[in-house]
């Protein structure tokens, strides 16, 4: 939730492109840190789990920044179709994930 709030406010100050660059850069750094420290523990807490939780704020927040971008960039008819296609793909992936987890 914090990531979505952050990335809802951040583009107002540095623009949508700047927010995307910040979010992508931090996401890459978090993934590299996960790769480097996945076996470590801090005060009994897995560094892997802590980094995944910290990174989730940026992954989720970045999606809330990029998601409406398609509709803003393209004409209404094309943007609406593209956004609909993206949501359809999201629904299929979510259904697939639910079936695979059973």
N, CA, C and O atoms as CSV, one atom per row, in Angstrom:
chain,resi,resn,atom,element,x,y,z
A,1,UNK,N,N,0.817,-1.189,0.000
A,1,UNK,CA,C,0.000,0.000,0.000
A,1,UNK,C,C,0.866,1.261,0.000
A,1,UNK,O,O,0.551,2.245,-0.669
A,2,UNK,N,N,1.952,1.215,0.754
A,2,UNK,CA,C,2.838,2.377,0.831
A,2,UNK,C,C,3.460,2.679,-0.534
A,2,UNK,O,O,3.625,3.842,-0.902
A,3,UNK,N,N,3.799,1.639,-1.275
A,3,UNK,CA,C,4.378,1.840,-2.596
A,3,UNK,C,C,3.409,2.491,-3.562
A,3,UNK,O,O,3.797,3.353,-4.350
A,4,UNK,N,N,2.160,2.086,-3.506
A,4,UNK,CA,C,1.169,2.692,-4.403
A,4,UNK,C,C,0.909,4.147,-4.048
A,4,UNK,O,O,0.722,4.981,-4.934
A,5,UNK,N,N,0.897,4.457,-2.758
A,5,UNK,CA,C,0.725,5.852,-2.349
A,5,UNK,C,C,1.938,6.669,-2.787
A,5,UNK,O,O,1.790,7.770,-3.317
A,6,UNK,N,N,3.134,6.132,-2.566
A,6,UNK,CA,C,4.354,6.827,-2.961
A,6,UNK,C,C,4.369,7.107,-4.458
A,6,UNK,O,O,4.682,8.220,-4.880
A,7,UNK,N,N,4.033,6.100,-5.262
A,7,UNK,CA,C,4.079,6.269,-6.712
A,7,UNK,C,C,2.842,6.965,-7.267
A,7,UNK,O,O,2.771,7.228,-8.468
A,8,UNK,N,N,1.881,7.263,-6.427
A,8,UNK,CA,C,0.777,8.129,-6.844
A,8,UNK,C,C,1.155,9.596,-6.672
A,8,UNK,O,O,0.680,10.458,-7.411
A,9,UNK,N,N,2.015,9.875,-5.688
A,9,UNK,CA,C,2.423,11.248,-5.403
A,9,UNK,C,C,3.719,11.615,-6.132
A,9,UNK,O,O,3.861,12.741,-6.611
A,10,UNK,N,N,4.652,10.685,-6.219
A,10,UNK,CA,C,5.962,10.948,-6.804
A,10,UNK,C,C,5.918,11.495,-8.234
A,10,UNK,O,O,6.671,12.419,-8.541
A,11,UNK,N,N,5.064,10.962,-9.126
A,11,UNK,CA,C,5.024,11.517,-10.491
A,11,UNK,C,C,4.593,12.976,-10.564
A,11,UNK,O,O,4.895,13.656,-11.545
A,12,UNK,N,N,3.899,13.464,-9.554
A,12,UNK,CA,C,3.518,14.872,-9.548
A,12,UNK,C,C,4.734,15.784,-9.453
A,12,UNK,O,O,4.713,16.909,-9.952
A,13,UNK,N,N,5.790,15.301,-8.815
A,13,UNK,CA,C,6.979,16.112,-8.596
A,13,UNK,C,C,8.083,15.852,-9.627
A,13,UNK,O,O,8.741,16.793,-10.072
A,14,UNK,N,N,8.292,14.598,-10.009
A,14,UNK,CA,C,9.391,14.300,-10.929
A,14,UNK,C,C,8.912,13.755,-12.269
A,14,UNK,O,O,9.731,13.413,-13.121
A,15,UNK,N,N,7.617,13.671,-12.465
A,15,UNK,CA,C,7.069,13.175,-13.725
A,15,UNK,C,C,6.942,11.663,-13.732
A,15,UNK,O,O,7.579,10.964,-12.944
A,16,UNK,N,N,6.108,11.172,-14.638
A,16,UNK,CA,C,5.859,9.729,-14.718
A,16,UNK,C,C,7.114,8.975,-15.154
A,16,UNK,O,O,7.404,7.892,-14.645
A,17,UNK,N,N,7.857,9.558,-16.102
A,17,UNK,CA,C,9.091,8.913,-16.565
A,17,UNK,C,C,10.133,8.867,-15.445
A,17,UNK,O,O,10.786,7.842,-15.251
A,18,UNK,N,N,10.292,9.958,-14.718
A,18,UNK,CA,C,11.238,9.980,-13.601
A,18,UNK,C,C,10.870,8.979,-12.519
A,18,UNK,O,O,11.737,8.307,-11.962
A,19,UNK,N,N,9.582,8.884,-12.224
A,19,UNK,CA,C,9.130,7.918,-11.225
A,19,UNK,C,C,9.380,6.488,-11.701
A,19,UNK,O,O,9.732,5.618,-10.904
A,20,UNK,N,N,9.197,6.248,-12.999
A,20,UNK,CA,C,9.464,4.915,-13.540
A,20,UNK,C,C,10.948,4.574,-13.452
A,20,UNK,O,O,11.309,3.434,-13.160
A,21,UNK,N,N,11.803,5.554,-13.702
A,21,UNK,CA,C,13.249,5.317,-13.604
A,21,UNK,C,C,13.647,5.048,-12.157
A,21,UNK,O,O,14.436,4.141,-11.893
A,22,UNK,N,N,13.115,5.819,-11.223
A,22,UNK,CA,C,13.415,5.600,-9.801
A,22,UNK,C,C,12.930,4.221,-9.360
A,22,UNK,O,O,13.672,3.472,-8.726
A,23,UNK,N,N,11.686,3.888,-9.697
A,23,UNK,CA,C,11.130,2.596,-9.293
A,23,UNK,C,C,11.866,1.421,-9.896
A,23,UNK,O,O,12.100,0.419,-9.221
A,24,UNK,N,N,12.234,1.534,-11.167
A,24,UNK,CA,C,12.961,0.454,-11.824
A,24,UNK,C,C,14.356,0.300,-11.227
A,24,UNK,O,O,14.817,-0.819,-11.000
A,25,UNK,N,N,15.025,1.416,-10.973
A,25,UNK,CA,C,16.373,1.365,-10.391
A,25,UNK,C,C,16.357,0.722,-9.007
A,25,UNK,O,O,17.187,-0.137,-8.708
A,26,UNK,N,N,15.421,1.134,-8.172
A,26,UNK,CA,C,15.340,0.549,-6.826
A,26,UNK,C,C,14.960,-0.931,-6.914
A,26,UNK,O,O,15.475,-1.748,-6.151
A,27,UNK,N,N,14.069,-1.275,-7.832
A,27,UNK,CA,C,13.693,-2.685,-8.001
A,27,UNK,C,C,14.890,-3.532,-8.411
A,27,UNK,O,O,15.065,-4.644,-7.913
A,28,UNK,N,N,15.709,-3.015,-9.312
A,28,UNK,CA,C,16.908,-3.743,-9.738
A,28,UNK,C,C,17.872,-3.910,-8.569
A,28,UNK,O,O,18.430,-4.989,-8.370
A,29,UNK,N,N,18.069,-2.846,-7.797
A,29,UNK,CA,C,18.961,-2.943,-6.642
A,29,UNK,C,C,18.451,-3.945,-5.614
A,29,UNK,O,O,19.240,-4.687,-5.029
A,30,UNK,N,N,17.141,-3.973,-5.390
A,30,UNK,CA,C,16.569,-4.935,-4.445
A,30,UNK,C,C,16.771,-6.362,-4.953
A,30,UNK,O,O,17.117,-7.253,-4.177
A,31,UNK,N,N,16.556,-6.582,-6.247
A,31,UNK,CA,C,16.744,-7.934,-6.799
A,31,UNK,C,C,18.202,-8.377,-6.730
A,31,UNK,O,O,18.481,-9.542,-6.449
A,32,UNK,N,N,19.129,-7.462,-6.981
A,32,UNK,CA,C,20.551,-7.793,-6.844
A,32,UNK,C,C,20.915,-8.087,-5.389
A,32,UNK,O,O,21.716,-8.981,-5.116
A,33,UNK,N,N,20.328,-7.336,-4.461
A,33,UNK,CA,C,20.565,-7.595,-3.040
A,33,UNK,C,C,19.993,-8.951,-2.637
A,33,UNK,O,O,20.604,-9.667,-1.845
A,34,UNK,N,N,18.835,-9.310,-3.171
A,34,UNK,CA,C,18.266,-10.633,-2.897
A,34,UNK,C,C,19.215,-11.715,-3.391
A,34,UNK,O,O,19.452,-12.706,-2.701
A,35,UNK,N,N,19.756,-11.520,-4.585
A,35,UNK,CA,C,20.696,-12.493,-5.152
A,35,UNK,C,C,21.950,-12.617,-4.278
A,35,UNK,O,O,22.461,-13.718,-4.077
A,36,UNK,N,N,22.438,-11.498,-3.765
A,36,UNK,CA,C,23.679,-11.505,-2.999
A,36,UNK,C,C,23.495,-11.994,-1.561
A,36,UNK,O,O,24.395,-12.634,-1.019
A,37,UNK,N,N,22.368,-11.712,-0.940
A,37,UNK,CA,C,22.208,-11.968,0.504
A,37,UNK,C,C,21.078,-12.928,0.838
A,37,UNK,O,O,20.541,-12.854,1.943
A,38,UNK,N,N,20.695,-13.816,-0.051
A,38,UNK,CA,C,19.540,-14.674,0.199
A,38,UNK,C,C,19.742,-15.668,1.335
A,38,UNK,O,O,18.761,-16.192,1.864
A,39,UNK,N,N,20.964,-15.938,1.720
A,39,UNK,CA,C,21.213,-16.895,2.807
A,39,UNK,C,C,21.386,-16.234,4.168
A,39,UNK,O,O,21.468,-16.928,5.181
A,40,UNK,N,N,21.440,-14.940,4.207
A,40,UNK,CA,C,21.752,-14.219,5.449
A,40,UNK,C,C,20.515,-14.023,6.330
A,40,UNK,O,O,19.376,-14.070,5.865
A,41,UNK,N,N,20.786,-13.803,7.616
A,41,UNK,CA,C,19.737,-13.527,8.597
A,41,UNK,C,C,20.137,-12.318,9.425
A,41,UNK,O,O,21.311,-12.138,9.748
A,42,UNK,N,N,19.146,-11.484,9.772
A,42,UNK,CA,C,19.372,-10.346,10.656
A,42,UNK,C,C,18.395,-10.489,11.816
A,42,UNK,O,O,17.180,-10.427,11.627
A,43,UNK,N,N,18.931,-10.679,13.006
A,43,UNK,CA,C,18.126,-10.848,14.224
A,43,UNK,C,C,17.068,-11.930,14.054
A,43,UNK,O,O,15.935,-11.777,14.510
A,44,UNK,N,N,17.436,-13.006,13.406
A,44,UNK,CA,C,16.523,-14.125,13.211
A,44,UNK,C,C,15.579,-13.986,12.030
A,44,UNK,O,O,14.804,-14.900,11.745
A,45,UNK,N,N,15.633,-12.866,11.348
A,45,UNK,CA,C,14.773,-12.633,10.181
A,45,UNK,C,C,15.566,-12.921,8.914
A,45,UNK,O,O,16.728,-12.534,8.790
A,46,UNK,N,N,14.930,-13.594,7.990
A,46,UNK,CA,C,15.558,-13.888,6.706
A,46,UNK,C,C,15.692,-12.600,5.895
A,46,UNK,O,O,14.710,-11.884,5.695
A,47,UNK,N,N,16.895,-12.310,5.433
A,47,UNK,CA,C,17.119,-11.120,4.613
A,47,UNK,C,C,16.353,-11.254,3.300
A,47,UNK,O,O,15.871,-10.263,2.752
A,48,UNK,N,N,16.245,-12.471,2.804
A,48,UNK,CA,C,15.474,-12.716,1.581
A,48,UNK,C,C,14.036,-12.231,1.753
A,48,UNK,O,O,13.519,-11.497,0.911
A,49,UNK,N,N,13.396,-12.641,2.841
A,49,UNK,CA,C,11.998,-12.246,3.084
A,49,UNK,C,C,11.872,-10.740,3.284
A,49,UNK,O,O,10.937,-10.123,2.774
A,50,UNK,N,N,12.801,-10.149,4.019
A,50,UNK,CA,C,12.750,-8.705,4.247
A,50,UNK,C,C,12.902,-7.924,2.945
A,50,UNK,O,O,12.205,-6.933,2.725
A,51,UNK,N,N,13.810,-8.369,2.087
A,51,UNK,CA,C,14.019,-7.683,0.810
A,51,UNK,C,C,12.838,-7.875,-0.140
A,51,UNK,O,O,12.499,-6.965,-0.897
A,52,UNK,N,N,12.216,-9.042,-0.106
A,52,UNK,CA,C,11.037,-9.259,-0.947
A,52,UNK,C,C,9.899,-8.337,-0.500
A,52,UNK,O,O,9.203,-7.758,-1.333
A,53,UNK,N,N,9.715,-8.205,0.803
A,53,UNK,CA,C,8.672,-7.316,1.317
A,53,UNK,C,C,8.983,-5.865,0.957
A,53,UNK,O,O,8.098,-5.135,0.512
A,54,UNK,N,N,10.226,-5.445,1.144
A,54,UNK,CA,C,10.620,-4.081,0.793
A,54,UNK,C,C,10.468,-3.842,-0.709
A,54,UNK,O,O,9.978,-2.793,-1.128
A,55,UNK,N,N,10.887,-4.810,-1.509
A,55,UNK,CA,C,10.788,-4.674,-2.961
A,55,UNK,C,C,9.358,-4.670,-3.450
A,55,UNK,O,O,9.061,-4.040,-4.465
A,56,UNK,N,N,8.465,-5.352,-2.760
A,56,UNK,CA,C,7.066,-5.412,-3.192
A,56,UNK,C,C,6.431,-4.032,-3.221
A,56,UNK,O,O,5.549,-3.774,-4.040
A,57,UNK,N,N,6.866,-3.147,-2.341
A,57,UNK,CA,C,6.344,-1.780,-2.356
A,57,UNK,C,C,6.697,-1.095,-3.670
A,57,UNK,O,O,5.887,-0.347,-4.218
A,58,UNK,N,N,7.886,-1.342,-4.171
A,58,UNK,CA,C,8.297,-0.711,-5.424
A,58,UNK,C,C,7.692,-1.416,-6.629
A,58,UNK,O,O,7.317,-0.756,-7.599
A,59,UNK,N,N,7.588,-2.756,-6.590
A,59,UNK,CA,C,7.002,-3.468,-7.730
A,59,UNK,C,C,5.540,-3.070,-7.901
A,59,UNK,O,O,5.102,-2.749,-9.006
A,60,UNK,N,N,4.795,-3.093,-6.811
A,60,UNK,CA,C,3.376,-2.756,-6.858
A,60,UNK,C,C,3.167,-1.282,-7.181
A,60,UNK,O,O,2.296,-0.928,-7.975
A,61,UNK,N,N,3.963,-0.439,-6.567
A,61,UNK,CA,C,3.846,0.987,-6.820
A,61,UNK,C,C,4.200,1.346,-8.248
A,61,UNK,O,O,3.557,2.205,-8.853
A,62,UNK,N,N,5.205,0.703,-8.784
A,62,UNK,CA,C,5.605,0.959,-10.168
A,62,UNK,C,C,4.502,0.556,-11.134
A,62,UNK,O,O,4.285,1.224,-12.144
A,63,UNK,N,N,3.807,-0.526,-10.831
A,63,UNK,CA,C,2.687,-0.935,-11.685
A,63,UNK,C,C,1.587,0.114,-11.664
A,63,UNK,O,O,0.977,0.390,-12.697
A,64,UNK,N,N,1.326,0.701,-10.501
A,64,UNK,CA,C,0.281,1.721,-10.441
A,64,UNK,C,C,0.693,2.986,-11.188
A,64,UNK,O,O,-0.164,3.790,-11.556
A,65,UNK,N,N,1.975,3.172,-11.413
A,65,UNK,CA,C,2.470,4.302,-12.193
A,65,UNK,C,C,2.397,4.008,-13.688
A,65,UNK,O,O,2.038,4.887,-14.471
A,66,UNK,N,N,2.728,2.800,-14.087
A,66,UNK,CA,C,2.804,2.444,-15.503
A,66,UNK,C,C,1.426,2.097,-16.073
A,66,UNK,O,O,1.168,2.331,-17.254
A,67,UNK,N,N,0.556,1.550,-15.253
A,67,UNK,CA,C,-0.741,1.073,-15.730
A,67,UNK,C,C,-1.555,2.135,-16.482
A,67,UNK,O,O,-2.025,1.839,-17.580
A,68,UNK,N,N,-1.745,3.333,-15.964
A,68,UNK,CA,C,-2.533,4.318,-16.711
A,68,UNK,C,C,-1.758,4.997,-17.841
A,68,UNK,O,O,-2.344,5.753,-18.615
A,69,UNK,N,N,-0.460,4.743,-17.949
A,69,UNK,CA,C,0.372,5.404,-18.949
A,69,UNK,C,C,-0.084,5.086,-20.367
A,69,UNK,O,O,-0.055,5.960,-21.233
A,70,UNK,N,N,-0.499,3.858,-20.614
A,70,UNK,CA,C,-0.939,3.444,-21.959
A,70,UNK,C,C,-2.138,4.261,-22.401
A,70,UNK,O,O,-2.210,4.693,-23.552
A,71,UNK,N,N,-3.067,4.471,-21.506
A,71,UNK,CA,C,-4.274,5.206,-21.847
A,71,UNK,C,C,-3.950,6.683,-22.097
A,71,UNK,O,O,-4.614,7.328,-22.908
A,72,UNK,N,N,-2.955,7.218,-21.422
A,72,UNK,CA,C,-2.592,8.618,-21.601
A,72,UNK,C,C,-1.835,8.872,-22.901
A,72,UNK,O,O,-1.997,9.929,-23.511
A,73,UNK,N,N,-1.018,7.925,-23.330
A,73,UNK,CA,C,-0.133,8.137,-24.473
A,73,UNK,C,C,-0.856,7.972,-25.802
A,73,UNK,O,O,-0.651,8.767,-26.719
A,74,UNK,N,N,-1.684,6.969,-25.915
A,74,UNK,CA,C,-2.314,6.647,-27.197
A,74,UNK,C,C,-3.692,7.284,-27.308
A,74,UNK,O,O,-4.273,7.692,-26.302
A,75,UNK,N,N,-4.221,7.371,-28.532
A,75,UNK,CA,C,-5.598,7.874,-28.708
A,75,UNK,C,C,-6.591,7.017,-27.921
A,75,UNK,O,O,-6.286,5.881,-27.555
A,76,UNK,N,N,-7.762,7.561,-27.667
A,76,UNK,CA,C,-8.727,6.925,-26.777
A,76,UNK,C,C,-9.090,5.512,-27.223
A,76,UNK,O,O,-9.077,4.587,-26.411
A,77,UNK,N,N,-9.412,5.336,-28.499
A,77,UNK,CA,C,-9.836,4.002,-28.950
A,77,UNK,C,C,-8.703,2.982,-28.831
A,77,UNK,O,O,-8.927,1.850,-28.401
A,78,UNK,N,N,-7.498,3.378,-29.208
A,78,UNK,CA,C,-6.364,2.463,-29.132
A,78,UNK,C,C,-5.936,2.232,-27.681
A,78,UNK,O,O,-5.628,1.104,-27.296
A,79,UNK,N,N,-5.917,3.300,-26.877
A,79,UNK,CA,C,-5.541,3.170,-25.470
A,79,UNK,C,C,-6.515,2.299,-24.697
A,79,UNK,O,O,-6.112,1.499,-23.853
A,80,UNK,N,N,-7.808,2.462,-24.990
A,80,UNK,CA,C,-8.815,1.629,-24.327
A,80,UNK,C,C,-8.656,0.162,-24.671
A,80,UNK,O,O,-8.775,-0.703,-23.803
A,81,UNK,N,N,-8.389,-0.117,-25.932
A,81,UNK,CA,C,-8.172,-1.523,-26.341
A,81,UNK,C,C,-6.915,-2.094,-25.703
A,81,UNK,O,O,-6.909,-3.234,-25.239
A,82,UNK,N,N,-5.856,-1.303,-25.682
A,82,UNK,CA,C,-4.603,-1.781,-25.090
A,82,UNK,C,C,-4.770,-2.048,-23.599
A,82,UNK,O,O,-4.294,-3.063,-23.090
A,83,UNK,N,N,-5.440,-1.146,-22.906
A,83,UNK,CA,C,-5.652,-1.335,-21.473
A,83,UNK,C,C,-6.542,-2.553,-21.224
A,83,UNK,O,O,-6.297,-3.319,-20.292
A,84,UNK,N,N,-7.569,-2.734,-22.050
A,84,UNK,CA,C,-8.429,-3.908,-21.925
A,84,UNK,C,C,-7.669,-5.197,-22.154
A,84,UNK,O,O,-7.877,-6.182,-21.446
A,85,UNK,N,N,-6.776,-5.192,-23.155
A,85,UNK,CA,C,-5.957,-6.373,-23.425
A,85,UNK,C,C,-5.029,-6.662,-22.249
A,85,UNK,O,O,-4.847,-7.818,-21.869
A,86,UNK,N,N,-4.445,-5.617,-21.676
A,86,UNK,CA,C,-3.559,-5.800,-20.524
A,86,UNK,C,C,-4.319,-6.381,-19.336
A,86,UNK,O,O,-3.807,-7.267,-18.652
A,87,UNK,N,N,-5.524,-5.897,-19.083
A,87,UNK,CA,C,-6.311,-6.418,-17.971
A,87,UNK,C,C,-6.780,-7.852,-18.230
A,87,UNK,O,O,-6.884,-8.652,-17.301
A,88,UNK,N,N,-7.059,-8.171,-19.492
A,88,UNK,CA,C,-7.436,-9.547,-19.831
A,88,UNK,C,C,-6.265,-10.497,-19.584
A,88,UNK,O,O,-6.439,-11.584,-19.033
A,89,UNK,N,N,-5.071,-10.074,-19.998
A,89,UNK,CA,C,-3.882,-10.893,-19.756
A,89,UNK,C,C,-3.633,-11.044,-18.261
A,89,UNK,O,O,-3.246,-12.118,-17.800
A,90,UNK,N,N,-3.851,-9.980,-17.506
A,90,UNK,CA,C,-3.705,-10.029,-16.058
A,90,UNK,C,C,-4.695,-11.026,-15.457
A,90,UNK,O,O,-4.329,-11.802,-14.574
A,91,UNK,N,N,-5.942,-11.014,-15.926
A,91,UNK,CA,C,-6.948,-11.949,-15.418
A,91,UNK,C,C,-6.612,-13.394,-15.744
A,91,UNK,O,O,-6.806,-14.282,-14.914
A,92,UNK,N,N,-6.108,-13.634,-16.951
A,92,UNK,CA,C,-5.721,-14.999,-17.337
A,92,UNK,C,C,-4.565,-15.483,-16.476
A,92,UNK,O,O,-4.573,-16.617,-15.998
A,93,UNK,N,N,-3.570,-14.625,-16.276
A,93,UNK,CA,C,-2.424,-15.012,-15.450
A,93,UNK,C,C,-2.856,-15.273,-14.010
A,93,UNK,O,O,-2.367,-16.208,-13.376
A,94,UNK,N,N,-3.760,-14.459,-13.496
A,94,UNK,CA,C,-4.238,-14.649,-12.128
A,94,UNK,C,C,-5.001,-15.977,-12.018
A,94,UNK,O,O,-4.829,-16.709,-11.044
A,95,UNK,N,N,-5.836,-16.287,-13.004
A,95,UNK,CA,C,-6.571,-17.550,-12.987
A,95,UNK,C,C,-5.618,-18.726,-13.078
A,95,UNK,O,O,-5.795,-19.734,-12.394
A,96,UNK,N,N,-4.607,-18.594,-13.926
A,96,UNK,CA,C,-3.611,-19.658,-14.088
A,96,UNK,C,C,-2.860,-19.880,-12.768
A,96,UNK,O,O,-2.592,-21.019,-12.384
A,97,UNK,N,N,-2.529,-18.800,-12.089
A,97,UNK,CA,C,-1.819,-18.901,-10.831
A,97,UNK,C,C,-2.676,-19.583,-9.771
A,97,UNK,O,O,-2.165,-20.383,-8.987
A,98,UNK,N,N,-3.966,-19.280,-9.737
A,98,UNK,CA,C,-4.863,-19.926,-8.776
A,98,UNK,C,C,-4.990,-21.413,-9.060
A,98,UNK,O,O,-5.017,-22.223,-8.134
A,99,UNK,N,N,-5.070,-21.777,-10.338
A,99,UNK,CA,C,-5.189,-23.199,-10.689
A,99,UNK,C,C,-3.890,-23.938,-10.387
A,99,UNK,O,O,-3.923,-25.086,-9.944
A,100,UNK,N,N,-2.758,-23.302,-10.618
A,100,UNK,CA,C,-1.472,-23.946,-10.399
A,100,UNK,C,C,-1.163,-24.126,-8.920
A,100,UNK,O,O,-0.419,-25.036,-8.554
A,101,UNK,N,N,-1.717,-23.282,-8.070
A,101,UNK,CA,C,-1.416,-23.369,-6.637
A,101,UNK,C,C,-2.255,-24.432,-5.924
A,101,UNK,O,O,-2.021,-24.717,-4.750
A,102,UNK,N,N,-3.206,-25.005,-6.608
A,102,UNK,CA,C,-4.048,-26.035,-5.954
A,102,UNK,C,C,-3.387,-27.350,-5.915
A,102,UNK,O,O,-3.957,-28.313,-5.403
